[in-house]
Amino acid sequence: MSLLSALPATDSYRTTGKGALSSAFAVSELATATFGAVGQELARLTAALNLSSEMPAATVDHKLASLWYGFSFKPDGWEMPSLWDAVAGDYQTADGWIRLHTNLPRHRAAALKVLEVTADRTLVAQAVRTWAASELESAVVAQGGVAAAMRSRSDWLDHPQGRAISRDPLIGWHSPRQIKLRDRPEASATRPLAGLRVLDLTRVLAGPVSTRTLAGFGAEVLRVDPPGWDEPGVIPDISLGKSCAYLDLKSSVGLEKLQDLLSQADVFIHGYRPGALDGLGLTKAKRDELAPNRVEVTLDAYGWQGPWANRRGFDSLVQMSAGIADAGRDWAKADKPTPLPVQALDHATGYLMAAAALSAMAEAALGNPIMLGQLSLARTAELLAVLSKSETQESISGAMPADYDTNPEASGWGPGHRLKPALSVGAAKMVWDRPASKLGTSPPAWPSLNG
């Protein structure tokens, strides 16, 4: 089988543009390579489906790829909501640094309970200074919160979870099975994913990036969230091209509806930690029963084996754990954690998830067995750590007016402009059929089957 397992060779796609984001790590090179992985696998799928007389060529704009690793949407006359809660951030401990991630109310409550303070940043900082970093990290996690002590690269590589991650493949493939792809007569060389139904059960940020990418080539993406869920500083960026519905999966009616949606999906992308789907009754056996011909790709934060496999995490936390923020501090000659200039672990993992889904589809189209794909932010961090930086003196500091599409986008929050796409594959250009919309604004149904 030829399922994607590593970054593609640079000669498998053409690059334009130049420059680099300022970082101790090869962030721009990672951006271009992961877009290139999507391009390579979409080209393979296009050829396998006989949508083109020859293998189409993929082209990645290096600068735009770097910019898409940040925010892709620029509001016109209004401001995007803040990305971070008032308490979230890096704090000095008695022996180092720790990052508290408190964007979700339950995570904020857990951290404040451990620290025995109210949601006042000064009080939080004072309380944190009385703790050792690793002890506070453990206490917050035990309380149901999320936090990460800053470790050096060597400390992480010696850590039991760091050692476990080093044994993980970039994309883990398991549970081989034979599937038959559903016919999609609307698919073409210009819209190779037209009619493809992608069920999206992911949150900030990697999973939504993967499904946004598939939507750009014509896929019909349905994102499902719990009633009332929101990610204010993120959704305008990543709901592009999607239908967004609310479903209460704790109710029998909601769970039954989800099973119905899954039974009609071609691709299932989710971000549940190991065993979490089983808790909903959606065991692998049940998913195989409901959707035997699905392609499935998933991710977690800290990998799929080792003592932290079930630990909740986010890009900024994994950067602290895996030594990236500490290496950045040394590189910047700073006195505090220095993260990547963008949430590169999220974005890279998202594009690799999209590429993995396309890779599985290409194999299925060729009559080969496929497998379920697993990725993690922590394993992507290891990829970034060993990636070489290119020699360039030109810095990418932000988007210029010429980097945005001239056509306005009527998002659910107000008008704005979206970055120009960074990838094309032969005749296929990235175009989104729907503007970014607020969560819960669509019914929990496949649009093509809903009248």
QUIZI-V47917 format. One record per pair of residues at least 6 apart in sequence whose C-alpha atoms are under 6 Angstrom apart, sorted by the first residue. I is the first residue (numbers start at 0). J is the second residue. Records with the same first field share a line. If there is no record, write none. Layout:
# QUIZI-V47917
I: J / J
This chain:
# QUIZI-V47917
2: 358
3: 358
4: 170
7: 36
12: 57 / 58
13: 58
14: 58 / 59 / 60
15: 60 / 61
16: 60 / 61 / 62
17: 61 / 62
18: 393 / 394 / 395
19: 27 / 394 / 395
20: 27 / 394 / 395
23: 327 / 330
25: 387 / 388
27: 65
30: 64 / 65
31: 61 / 64
33: 350
36: 354
37: 354
38: 57 / 424
40: 354 / 357 / 358
41: 357
42: 55
44: 361
46: 54
47: 361 / 364
50: 187 / 188
51: 188
55: 425
56: 424 / 425
57: 423 / 424
58: 422 / 423
59: 421 / 422
60: 421
63: 421
64: 421
68: 346
69: 341
71: 417 / 418
72: 236 / 416 / 417
73: 415 / 416
74: 415
75: 414 / 415
80: 231 / 232
81: 232
82: 232
84: 102
86: 120
87: 99 / 100 / 101
88: 98 / 99
89: 97 / 98
90: 96 / 97
91: 128
92: 127 / 128 / 130 / 131 / 132
93: 128 / 129 / 130 / 131
94: 131
96: 148 / 149
97: 132 / 147 / 148 / 149
98: 146 / 147
99: 146
100: 145 / 146
101: 107
106: 144
109: 142 / 144
110: 139
114: 126
132: 148
133: 148
136: 146 / 147
147: 316 / 320
149: 319 / 320
150: 320 / 322
151: 322 / 325
152: 322
155: 161 / 321
156: 162
160: 305
163: 305
164: 378
170: 373 / 374
171: 372 / 373
172: 370 / 371 / 372
173: 370 / 371
174: 370
175: 369 / 370
176: 368 / 369
177: 368
178: 292
179: 292
183: 194
185: 193
186: 192 / 193
188: 426
189: 426 / 427
190: 216 / 217 / 427
192: 216 / 217 / 218
193: 217 / 218
194: 218
195: 218 / 219
196: 219 / 264 / 265
197: 220 / 264 / 266 / 267
198: 221 / 267
199: 221 / 222 / 268
200: 223 / 269
201: 269 / 270
204: 345
205: 345 / 346 / 348 / 349
206: 349
207: 237
208: 349
209: 349 / 350 / 352 / 353
214: 240
215: 429 / 430 / 431
216: 429
220: 241
221: 241 / 242 / 243
222: 243
223: 244 / 245
224: 245
225: 245 / 246 / 247
226: 245
235: 435
238: 435 / 436
239: 434 / 435
240: 431 / 432 / 433 / 434
242: 441
243: 438 / 439 / 440 / 441
244: 439 / 441 / 442 / 443
245: 439
246: 253
247: 253
248: 254
262: 289 / 290
265: 293
266: 293 / 294 / 295
267: 295
268: 295 / 296 / 297
269: 297
270: 297 / 298 / 299
272: 299 / 309
295: 371
296: 371 / 372 / 373
297: 373
298: 373 / 374 / 375
299: 375
300: 312 / 375 / 376
301: 308 / 377
302: 308 / 375
314: 344 / 345
318: 324
324: 336 / 337 / 338
325: 336
327: 337
328: 336 / 337
344: 376
359: 369
402: 418 / 419
403: 417 / 418 / 419
404: 417 / 418 / 419
407: 415 / 416
408: 414 / 415 / 416
410: 434 / 435 / 436
411: 436 / 437
420: 429
